[in-house]
């Protein structure tokens, strides 16, 4: 798995924050190894530039699945991370896809999960804009497995509503966690419940797509 903080494994001192890739292994039998290389704060550009992608692709073997999810940080204005949604961003996604295929791997391309930013009418604001279109264009062009995590998480959050959906993100009062005594209100990063819920959405989409990986699910 490659992506950003919404997917990444979190060390114990970051609890109660989880990434959805951190818990994906719980949905599969012991025969499936989930190797999560997602990192906090990374864009598709910085993931490549720092050498993280090179470490991943050298390990990919025939039949391995590579789940790709970037976008949150490709929007950032700093030159180390920013990519244009219809140029460098798409080029990087195509690189991940093509190099995975060259090794005999199977790419699964995902849109970013939503930020929990509600409008007054109970709908979510679009916080990814052209980056969503950029991913979809790459998926259509390359014909890879595609999971629209933005659409699935948007549907879920809007069905839960503004208050209940806080359970899936990092919302907790001061004095609960010693390492975060000030409390937190975070509309981007996930709680443990949120991570399991989002991973479950991804698994349901894998089933819908008929990805062979689902034959190794604990609950088929």
C-alpha angles and dihedrals in degrees: 000000000000126000145089139299095298087065102030130108112253125216118236093259088062094058132157084039117093136174119223091236088058092068102033092100090067089070094056137064121256089265090075119073115201108206106190114198096165113129135200116261097007127142124193087262100049091043088059098038095052091052098250094123092050089055091050099046093049088060097047114111133187110290096020118134119225115199110203123197123160133143111096093084099029084076093060116114098225114104093232091066112016120109128175109246094231101036125026094017092054092042090055093048090050090050091054090048099044096044090048090052091047088059092048093256128138118235123213111194120204137185117230120272115253127267110236096247112142128197119220090260093059097258124119123250117241104246099170103050115167092010089073090053089046093056093046092051091052091048091051093046096048099035094224126149107283129198117188097212091167092060094044094048092044090054091049096047094048091049090051095045133219099298103038093045089064086079089071095052135052104285117142136139127248119277098032101098118038093212091051103035093159094063124228145246108193123166096186110046127067138242120219090265090049093050093051091045094050092045088052090054090052091051092050089053091049087055092049091051092048093235106178090228089079092073086078096054117126090225111033 
